Amino acid sequence: MTLLSSRSRKPVEPGLLSRALEVAGRLANDATDVITATAGRGARPDVVDSPFDWVTDTDRTLERHTRRVLTAEFPGIPVVGEEFGADVGSDDSEYRWVVDPVDGTANYVAGMPWCAYSLALVDAEGPVVGVVADPYRSQIYAAARGRGARANGVRVALNDRDTTAGAIVCTELARNGPWPGMGGFIERAATAGAGVRVLGSAALAVAQVALGHAAAAVLHSYHEWDVAGAVALALESGAAVLDRRGEDAPLPVDGLLVAAPGVAETVLGWWQETAS
């Protein structure tokens, strides 16, 4: 099992890193203001083909704003977003921006204080820069390749652990409900003394590992925009990032495990034993 955070990744031009961090942080602050001002206050969700997959005017407004700013600041770098899809050339470009304007829209509509804005600059080796805005806790989490992770400007470094006893493990529902084997996974974790939490935001679930609040996060399925910003935090904090087979990948497309390195193999075992 190779931990992605232990591999050296391609360096990025320092000027681009600095500019991307500054602009992404500004956009995260903008999103925080909008989300906190509007959450639970008459938002009009469009329920698409899943009761867990809502879209609101706020999602669209924030993504349009993000696209306008990024297009002006970084011409030639395409944007991929949850609401309006991928710009032409995003598959072939050296870099692309990936944005989820409101991760946890159902919580946002209900006024439950657990949703996020996520933005990342990504290349072929994964996230280059990532920001996650946690509006209800007035926190902006930010990371850049080789520069570490920060919460409101304060450096974040993962304290490793060697046991799951007493730990929190995060997961999320799949598009239409519990993922195959989810009940067994929860039972397996409980047997080991860990508690599983399903809180409704993939970005914040992964961020909790980077911040040291959770031992691991397991996502059976997800979109790149859900997690790219938070995976940047996880990598720079020292977390392990693996797919469901235990292989490292920039942004795994077949399930995602983010964990403190000392318990990654254990949690991966639960997942592999129970998922079908």
C-alpha positions in Angstrom: 0.0 0.0 0.0 1.6 3.3 -1.2 0.4 6.5 0.4 -0.1 9.3 -2.0 1.0 11.9 0.5 4.4 10.1 0.7 5.1 10.5 -3.1 6.8 13.5 -4.5 4.6 15.3 -7.0 5.4 17.6 -9.8 6.4 21.1 -8.6 4.3 24.0 -9.8 5.5 27.5 -10.7 5.5 29.5 -7.4 3.8 32.5 -8.9 0.9 30.4 -10.1 0.5 28.8 -6.7 0.5 32.2 -4.9 -2.0 33.7 -7.3 -4.3 30.7 -7.3 -4.3 30.6 -3.5 -5.1 34.3 -3.2 -8.0 34.2 -5.8 -9.4 30.9 -4.4 -9.3 32.3 -0.9 -11.1 35.5 -2.0 -13.8 33.4 -3.7 -14.2 31.2 -0.6 -14.8 34.3 1.4 -17.4 35.5 -1.1 -19.2 32.2 -0.9 -19.2 32.3 2.9 -21.0 35.6 2.9 -23.6 34.4 0.5 -24.2 31.0 2.2 -24.5 32.4 5.7 -26.9 35.2 4.5 -29.3 32.9 2.6 -29.2 29.4 4.2 -32.6 28.1 5.2 -34.3 31.4 4.2 -36.6 30.6 1.4 -34.1 28.9 -0.9 -35.9 27.3 -3.8 -34.5 23.8 -4.5 -34.9 22.1 -7.8 -35.2 18.4 -7.0 -33.7 16.5 -9.8 -33.7 12.7 -10.1 -32.5 12.0 -6.5 -33.9 13.3 -3.2 -30.3 13.8 -2.0 -29.2 15.9 -5.0 -30.8 19.4 -4.9 -29.9 22.5 -6.8 -30.7 26.1 -5.7 -30.4 29.6 -7.0 -27.4 30.0 -4.7 -25.6 27.1 -6.3 -26.0 28.7 -9.7 -25.2 32.2 -8.5 -22.0 31.2 -6.8 -20.8 29.1 -9.7 -21.4 31.9 -12.2 -19.5 34.3 -9.9 -16.6 31.8 -9.6 -16.4 31.2 -13.3 -16.4 35.0 -14.0 -13.6 35.6 -11.6 -11.5 32.6 -12.7 -11.9 33.3 -16.4 -10.7 36.9 -15.8 -7.8 36.0 -13.5 -6.6 32.8 -15.3 -7.6 33.0 -19.0 -6.9 29.7 -20.7 -7.5 27.5 -17.7 -10.9 25.8 -18.1 -13.4 25.5 -15.3 -15.4 22.3 -14.4 -18.4 22.9 -12.1 -21.3 20.9 -10.7 -24.0 23.2 -12.1 -22.7 24.2 -15.5 -20.4 21.3 -16.5 -17.0 21.5 -18.1 -15.5 24.2 -20.3 -14.2 23.1 -23.7 -10.7 21.7 -23.5 -10.9 20.7 -19.8 -9.9 17.1 -20.5 -6.7 18.1 -22.4 -5.6 21.2 -20.4 -2.5 21.1 -18.2 -4.6 22.7 -15.4 -8.3 22.9 -14.7 -10.4 24.6 -12.0 -13.0 22.4 -10.2 -15.8 24.0 -8.2 -18.7 22.8 -6.1 -20.6 26.0 -5.1 -22.6 24.4 -2.3 -21.6 20.9 -1.1 -24.4 19.8 1.1 -27.3 21.6 -0.6 -30.0 19.6 1.3 -28.5 20.8 4.6 -28.2 24.4 3.2 -31.9 24.4 2.2 -32.9 23.1 5.6 -30.8 25.6 7.5 -28.6 22.8 9.0 -25.1 24.2 9.7 -23.1 21.7 7.7 -22.3 22.6 4.1 -19.3 24.0 2.2 -17.9 25.8 -0.8 -15.1 23.8 -2.5 -12.7 25.0 -5.2 -9.5 23.4 -6.5 -6.9 23.9 -9.2 -6.1 20.4 -10.5 -3.4 18.9 -12.8 -2.6 15.4 -13.9 -1.2 14.6 -10.5 -4.1 15.8 -8.5 -5.0 19.0 -6.6 -2.5 21.8 -6.9 -4.4 24.3 -4.8 -7.6 23.7 -2.8 -9.9 25.7 -0.6 -12.9 24.7 1.4 -15.1 27.3 3.0 -16.9 26.1 6.2 -19.3 29.1 6.5 -21.0 28.1 9.8 -17.7 27.8 11.6 -16.2 30.9 9.9 -13.3 28.8 8.6 -11.5 28.9 5.3 -9.3 25.8 4.8 -6.6 26.2 2.2 -3.7 24.2 0.9 -1.2 24.4 -1.9 1.2 21.7 -3.2 4.4 21.7 -1.1 3.2 24.6 1.1 1.1 22.7 3.6 -2.5 23.2 4.8 -4.0 26.0 6.8 -7.2 26.8 8.7 -7.8 30.6 8.7 -4.1 31.0 8.1 -2.9 28.7 10.9 -0.8 25.7 9.8 -2.5 22.3 10.1 -0.5 19.1 10.4 -2.1 15.7 11.0 -1.3 13.9 14.3 -1.2 10.3 13.3 -2.9 7.6 15.3 -2.4 3.9 15.6 -5.9 2.7 16.7 -9.5 3.3 15.6 -10.8 2.8 19.2 -12.8 5.9 20.2 -12.3 7.5 16.7 -14.8 9.0 14.3 -15.0 7.8 10.8 -17.0 9.8 8.2 -18.9 8.5 5.2 -21.7 9.8 2.9 -24.7 8.3 1.3 -24.5 7.4 -2.4 -26.7 9.2 -4.9 -29.9 7.2 -4.0 -29.2 6.1 -0.5 -26.9 3.8 1.4 -24.1 2.4 -0.6 -23.8 -1.4 -1.0 -22.3 -2.7 2.2 -22.7 0.5 4.2 -24.6 -1.2 7.0 -21.9 -3.8 7.4 -19.2 -1.2 7.3 -20.9 0.7 10.2 -21.2 -2.5 12.2 -17.5 -3.4 11.5 -16.4 0.0 12.7 -18.5 -0.2 15.8 -17.0 -3.6 16.6 -13.6 -1.9 16.5 -14.8 0.9 18.8 -15.2 3.6 16.1 -18.3 5.7 15.4 -19.4 6.3 11.8 -21.0 9.7 11.0 -23.0 10.7 7.9 -23.3 14.4 8.0 -24.1 15.4 4.4 -21.0 17.1 2.9 -18.3 15.1 1.2 -15.9 18.1 1.3 -16.3 18.6 5.0 -16.1 14.8 5.7 -12.6 14.7 4.1 -11.6 18.0 5.7 -12.3 16.5 9.1 -9.5 14.0 8.5 -7.1 16.7 7.5 -8.0 18.7 10.6 -7.5 15.7 12.9 -11.2 15.5 14.0 -11.8 12.2 12.2 -9.6 9.2 11.7 -10.9 8.5 8.2 -13.4 9.3 5.6 -14.8 6.7 3.1 -16.7 7.8 0.0 -18.1 5.0 -2.0 -19.0 7.3 -4.8 -18.5 11.0 -5.5 -17.8 13.6 -8.2 -14.4 15.3 -8.6 -15.9 18.7 -7.6 -17.1 17.2 -4.3 -13.7 16.4 -3.0 -10.9 18.0 -5.0 -10.5 21.0 -2.6 -10.6 18.8 0.5 -8.2 16.2 -0.9 -5.6 19.1 -1.3 -6.0 19.7 2.4 -5.7 16.0 3.2 -2.5 15.5 1.2 -0.8 18.6 2.6 -1.7 17.7 6.1 -0.1 14.2 5.8 -3.2 12.0 5.3 -3.2 8.8 3.2 -5.3 9.1 0.1 -6.3 5.7 -1.5 -8.8 4.1 -3.8 -10.9 1.1 -2.8 -8.2 -1.3 -3.8 -5.6 0.5 -1.6 -3.8 2.0 -4.5 -2.7 5.7 -4.6 -4.2 7.9 -7.3 -4.4 11.7 -7.8 -8.2 11.7 -7.4 -9.4 8.1 -7.3 -12.4 7.6 -9.6 -13.5 4.3 -8.0 -14.1 5.3 -4.4 -12.0 7.3 -2.0 -10.4 6.6 1.4 -8.7 9.5 3.3 -7.2 8.5 6.6 -4.6 9.0 9.2 -1.7 6.8 7.9 -1.6 4.6 11.0 -5.2 3.4 10.6 -5.6 3.6 6.8 -5.0 -0.1 6.3 -7.5 -1.0 9.0 -10.3 1.1 7.6 -9.5 0.0 4.1 -10.0 -3.6 5.3 -13.4 -2.8 6.7 -14.4 -1.3 3.4 -13.1 -4.1 1.3 -14.7 -6.7 3.6 -18.2 -5.2 3.5 -18.6 -3.4 0.2 -20.2 -5.5 -2.6 
